[in-house]
Amino acid sequence: MHKAGFVNIIGCPNVGKSTLMNALVGERLSVITSKAQTTRHRIMGIVSENDYQIIFSDTPGILKPNYKLHEKMMRFVADAMEDADVFLLISDVFEDMQLEQSYLDKLKKVKQPVLVLINKIDLVQGPKVEERVAAWHERLPNAEILPVSALQKTNLGILMQKILSLLPEHPAYFDKGELTDKPERFFVAEIIREKILLNYKKEIPYSCEVTVESFKEEEKIIRIEAVIYVERDSQKGILIGHKGEALKKVGIEARKDCETFFGKQVHLQTFVKVDKDWRSDDKRLKNFGY
């Protein structure tokens, strides 16, 4: 008997969706920062053993769209609501039940199992967790509630067993050696974008998009050229920084992470270009993969 299925992870920004998927998959596939809109795409992480294959799907945090970019991001969430065998709805012990009612209404109607994970239990004492469990039982009576810590991996073994028990019998969807549905270039761009999120404040990280223009793998080194797009000339100046120091710092940090990710020496060049109002331009968004 072989089980296989799609386990789609949804929830508000910053509740730990990406941390959870990385812990479950065992690879650093999803960018993790404490800022909203860290995950912009739907990213699949595949876990395969002899008798099962689980395709985890990390999605953007649910938000009210302010740009066409946000609308495209929410389309990835909408797609994830349609094709799951199991839903993982991630909340955390601090979240004040922010999830929009429309998503709760959809989850009440789905035929597939819904597991509500209350994340970050390592940061609070018992009563707070119990309050959250009771509140979620009230909001989604048919869901199973499980307190977890994605960071500390608390109760993740229980979660995996629960997921396996709920998956249908099915042949593997992907080759057993595959870890993700995304190409290598995608992860380079995500690593660079993460460093921008960590190193800049205010609007700058949200105005940036990264594309990998060149990815050449040689025997001992990978040579990569990437372009960071911003919306304004002023943002370009801030991103590059005095004598290019700010951009250099991003490049060094990204290169180190790329070397860890690929297990190989990396030469990374980054360039900055202005693409005015790309977040509101359908054609540009499509070119960027949204």
N, C-alpha and C positions, 0 to 999 in steps of 0.2 A: 504493500500500500504506500503510495506516494502522495503527499499533500503539497499544495501550492496555492498561493493567493496574494492579493494586494491588500496591504495594511496602510491606510491613509491617515496621516497625522495632521490634525487641524487644531486651530486655537488662535487666541489673540497674540499680538506681538509680545516678545520677551518673557514668555512663560516656560521656555526651555525645549521647544520642539526640535530644534537642530541638535542641541546637546543630547537629547534622548535618542534621536536617530543615529548619531555618531556612536553612542554607547552601545546601541543594539546591533549596529552593523560592524562595529569594531574598526572603522576607518573614519578619518576626518574628512567627510564628504561635504558637509554643510558648514558654511561660515557661521561662526558663533561670536557675537558681540552683545553688549548690553543695550545696543541701540535698536530702535524700531526699524522695520523695513530691511533688516539684514538679509533675509531670504527673499529674493524677488522672483525666483523661478520655482517650478516644481522639480524636485531632485529625488531620484530614486536610488535607494541603497539596497543591494540584494544579498540575502543571507542564504547560503545553500549547504545542505548536508545530503547524505545518501538518500534519506527518505522524505525530505521536504525542501521547499524553496519559499522564502518569505520575501516579497518585494515591498519594502517600506517606502513611503512617499512623503517627503517633507514638503510643506507648502508655505507660501507667504502668510504672515500674521494677518488676521482678518481686521480690516480697517474701513473707514468711510473714505471713498476716493476723492482726492483733491486734484488729481491730474489724470490724464489718459493712461499714464504708466500705472497708476493705482488700479484703474479699471482692468487693465490687462492682467495685473497681478491677481485680482479677485476672480478673474476668469479661470486661472489655474486652480483656485480653491473650488470654484463651481464644478470644474472637471473632476476634481478629487471627490466631490460629493456624489458623483454619478457611478464611479467604477470600483468601489471598495468591496472587498469581502469582509473586512473588519475595519471599523472606525476607531481611531484613538483620538479622543478629544482631550487636549492638554489644558489644564488650568494650573494654578499654583496657589500656595497658601496665602499669598498676599493679594491676588487678583480679586477685585470686588465684583465678581460675576459680570464682567464687561461684555461677554459675548452677546451679539445682537440676537434679538428674539427670533428673527427670520431663520437664523441658522439652527437655533434650538428647535423651532417648529419642524424644520426639515429632518433633524435627527430623531425627533419623536415618531416620524412617519416611516423612516427607512426600515427595511426588512432585515438588513444585516446587523450583526451584533455591534453595540457601541460600548467601548470601555472608556470611562472618564478617569484620567490620571491626574491626581493632585500632586503636583511636583514641588520640589524644594522643601520637603519635610525635614531635611537636616537643619533647617534654619529656625525652626520654631518648636515649642513644647506641645504636648499632647492635645489639650483642649481646643486649640486653634484648628488642628487637623480634623478633630471630631466634628467641629462646627461646620467646616467645609464639606465633609462627607455628607452630613445631614442635609445641608443646603442643596447639594447636587442631587441627592436622592429625591428631593422634592421637585427639582426642576426637570430631571430626566428619570422618571420612575423605572423605566425599563432598562436603564444602563447599569452596568456593574462599575462600582467605584473602587479604585485602588490607589492609595497614597504611595508615592515613590520619591526617590531622589535620583534624577538622571546623572547628576554630577558624582554622587557617591555610589551610584549603581545599586541603591537600596531597592529591594523588591523587583528588580529587573528580571531575575531568574523566574520568579512567580509569573511575571508578565509574559515572558516568552512561552512558558508552559500553557498559559491561558490562551495565547494567540494560536499556538499549535493545535489546541483542542478545538478551536473554532474554525480553522481553515478547512476548505473542501478538499476532497480527493481530486487530484488533477496532476497531469504531467508538468514538468518544469517549463516555465515560460521563457527563460533565458538559459544560455549556456552556463553550466555550473561554475565555470571559472570567472564569470563576469561579476563585478562589484557594483556597477552603476550603469545607467543608460546614457550618461553624459560623456562627451569626449574629453581628452586631456586638456585641450585649450580652455574649455569651460572652467575647469578647476584652477587654472592659472589666473584667469580673469577674476574668479571669486576670491582667491588669495590676495590679489592686489586690492580689490575692493574692500576686503576686510581691513587691510592696513590703513586705507584711507578713512574708514569708519573709526578706527582706533586713534588716528593721529590728528584728525581735524574736528572742529566743533561747528555748531550751528548748521547752516544750510549746505555747506560744502560737500559732505559725503552723499547727501541725497540728490545733489545736482550732477553727480559723476556716474559715468558708465564706462566700462572697460572692455576693449576688444583686443584679442591676440591676433596680430597681423601676420606673424611668422613664428613657426614652431619647427625647428630643425633638430632632430635627434641624431647625434653622432655617436661613435663608439663610447667615448668617455665623457661627453658633455652634451647638454641640451641648450641650444641657442634660441632665445625667445625675444621677440619684439612686441611690445604692447602699447596701445594708445589709450590714454585716459581722456574721455570727452567731458567737457563742462559746458554750462549754458551761457556763461558771461566771461568777458575778458578779465574782469576783476577777480573772478574765481580762479582763472588760470594763474594769475599772479600769486594768489594766496597758496594755491596748490604747489607751485614751483618753489616759492619761498625765497628768502634772501640768498643770493648767489647759488640758488638751486638746492640749498641744504634740506628743505622740507621734502622735496621729491626724492632726493638721494636717500633719505632715511626710509621712506616708503619702499624704495627699490631694494635696499639692503635687507629689510625685514621680510619682504615678499620673496626675495631670492632664497633666503635661508629656509623658509617654509616650503618653497617649491623643491628644494634639494631633499628635504625630509620626505615630502610627498612622493617624489619620483625615485628616491634612493640613488641619486646621481648628481654630479656637478651641474650647475645651471649658470648660464650667462644671460642676464636679464637686462634689456634696455627698455626704458619707459619714455614715452613722449606725451605731451599734453596738447590737445586741440580744442577749439571752441566750436560747438554745434548748437547754435542758438535755439532755446526752447525745445530741445529734443524730447523732453518728458510729455509734451503735449502734441507731438507730431506723429500721426499714425504710421506714416511711411518709415520714419526713422526708428520708431519702436519695433516695427516689423523687422527691419534690418538688424536690430539688436537682439532679436530672438523672442520678442514678446507677442 
